[in-house]
Structure formats: structure tokens, C-alpha cells
Amino acid sequence: MAKVEVKQLLEAGVHFGHLTRKWNPNMAPYIYMERNGIHVINLYKTVAKLDEANEALQKIAASGRKILFVATKKQAKDIVAEKVANVNMPYITERWPYGMLTNFVTIRKAVKKMATIDRMKKDGTFMTLSKKERLQVDRLRAKLEKNLGSISEMTRLPYGALFIVDTMREHIAVKEAQKLNIPIFAMVDTNSDPRDVDYLIPSNDDASKSIDIIMTEVTNAIADGLAERKSEKQSGKEGSDEPKAEKKKKLLLNLLLKQ
């Protein structure tokens, strides 16, 4: 996978931080300078941290573990949904459900309600309900789909990692992941605390172009990890077939020699 260059990040506006008065002092090592009252992020540090994060994400994907993406802000939600769906990973782009991680059993029950409603529609039970009841069930199904549809196939906690766009906005998700010791990857702007994150990517988390280029790099790394896993599985199958072929060859040889 080709690594992103500083020039590309610059063109996408990844270097624009927040107003200097809104900064978090812990982000000082990743700030290049101040210009017109705005902090400018050091993109060389961004490239280094992005490479580090991508390497770790690729290994997680190759191991078969899930990575849950969280981005509920308007500028990020559509970009994240599109990019993450391409690598078949779960994501939250609507409101973060309280207890999503710490009370996962309850969240799974809510997800199962969608499957129950779908079964009712298939077996005809749905049509036995009154018009008012059908309307209520349809509304419930639409609400569940909107909030939890993107994690419907996530049957267990994403112990692989959590990837967050804007840790300040998604502070509840951060706290839940910390409580369960789930590794946190995140786009961290100059107003956020990098100490909350295991793998930070210093970057502008407000502009859609900035989010798009970072998400493209991240999901490409995950795609590489998934391809690696698929390749290993295929080679494993071929390897397991070799002893069988060898046994068959020896058996035929024995039969010929006995004749």
C-alpha cells in the first residue's frame, strides 16, 4: 500500500487545527506553529502516526478481530459509513447508544428485535396485527435500523479496536472503551486530549476533505489486513490437502507393488 504524502494531507487541509484559545496543551508536541490565531498541525508527525496506526489496524484485521468505527458528527458520518462498509466493519454514525460496550448484551437484544420483526413479516404474523400495531412495529423497526442497523452483524464486543473521529464529541465511547481495555484509534484535533487514545492521528477532525483522506488510508490498511488473512486461509487449505494427496499416492503405489 502506497503511503500518503505530506503534500496530499496539506491539500486536504489536515493541518488546520482549532483556535489557539481552545487548544489542549497536551497536543503541543504535534503542533507546528500558530497562524492568525489558529494552531497548525505538524503534518510530518501526522504521517508518522498514521503509518503507526495503519500498521496496527492491518494486524488487527489480519487476525480476524473487528474494528468498530464511531463518527456521529455531520461532516464525518456519510464518509465513514461509505468507507467502512467497503471493508465490512461495524460502525456507529447516529447517536452513540449508552452502554454500547459496557452493556452490550442489552444492545444485542435490541438488534435481535429487528430480526424478530423481519421474521414476523416473512411468516405472515405481521399481517395479523391491527393497522395501529403494524404502524408502531414499523416505526420501531425504522428506529432500530437507523441507530443499530450498521452493527446488526456484530455478535460480540469489538475487542480488536475502536476508531473514533473527534474524541471530544465521542467522549462516552472513549470512556466505555477504556473501561473494557479496548484499544482506541482516533483522529485527534488540537482541542482534544491525546492521552485518552492509544493510537492518535493528529489531524483536522472537522473538515470533510481531511476526514476523507484519513479514512481512505485507514480503510485501505484494513483491506490489506483482510486480504492477508484470506491469503493465509487459502494457503492453509492447500497445505492441508497436500498430506492427503501424498497418502493417496503412497496407497496407490503399495497396491501396484503388491500385484
Rosetta blueprint (number, residue, H / E / L):
1 M L
2 A L
3 K L
4 V L
5 E L
6 V H
7 K H
8 Q H
9 L H
10 L H
11 E H
12 A L
13 G L
14 V L
15 H L
16 F E
17 G E
18 H E
19 L E
20 T H
21 R H
22 K H
23 W L
24 N L
25 P H
26 N H
27 M H
28 A H
29 P H
30 Y H
31 I E
32 Y E
33 M E
34 E E
35 R E
36 N L
37 G L
38 I E
39 H E
40 V E
41 I E
42 N L
43 L H
44 Y H
45 K H
46 T H
47 V H
48 A H
49 K H
50 L H
51 D H
52 E H
53 A H
54 N H
55 E H
56 A H
57 L H
58 Q H
59 K H
60 I H
61 A H
62 A H
63 S L
64 G L
65 R L
66 K L
67 I E
68 L E
69 F E
70 V E
71 A L
72 T L
73 K L
74 K H
75 Q H
76 A H
77 K H
78 D H
79 I H
80 V H
81 A H
82 E H
83 K H
84 V H
85 A H
86 N L
87 V L
88 N L
89 M L
90 P L
91 Y E
92 I E
93 T L
94 E L
95 R L
96 W L
97 P L
98 Y L
99 G L
100 M L
101 L L
102 T L
103 N L
104 F H
105 V H
106 T H
107 I H
108 R H
109 K H
110 A H
111 V H
112 K H
113 K H
114 M H
115 A H
116 T H
117 I H
118 D H
119 R H
120 M H
121 K H
122 K H
123 D H
124 G L
125 T H
126 F H
127 M H
128 T H
129 L L
130 S L
131 K H
132 K H
133 E H
134 R H
135 L H
136 Q H
137 V H
138 D H
139 R H
140 L H
141 R H
142 A H
143 K H
144 L H
145 E H
146 K H
147 N H
148 L H
149 G H
150 S H
151 I H
152 S L
153 E L
154 M L
155 T L
156 R L
157 L L
158 P L
159 Y L
160 G L
161 A E
162 L E
163 F E
164 I E
165 V E
166 D L
167 T L
168 M L
169 R L
170 E L
171 H H
172 I H
173 A H
174 V H
175 K H
176 E H
177 A H
178 Q H
179 K H
180 L L
181 N L
182 I L
183 P L
184 I E
185 F E
186 A E
187 M E
188 V E
189 D L
190 T L
191 N L
192 S L
193 D L
194 P H
195 R H
196 D H
197 V L
198 D L
199 Y E
200 L E
201 I E
202 P E
203 S L
204 N L
205 D L
206 D L
207 A L
208 S H
209 K H
210 S H
211 I H
212 D H
213 I H
214 I H
215 M H
216 T H
217 E H
218 V H
219 T H
220 N H
221 A H
222 I H
223 A H
224 D H
225 G H
226 L H
227 A H
228 E H
229 R H
230 K H
231 S H
232 E H
233 K H
234 Q H
235 S H
236 G H
237 K H
238 E H
239 G H
240 S H
241 D H
242 E H
243 P H
244 K H
245 A H
246 E H
247 K H
248 K H
249 K H
250 K H
251 L H
252 L H
253 L H
254 N H
255 L H
256 L H
257 L H
258 K H
259 Q L
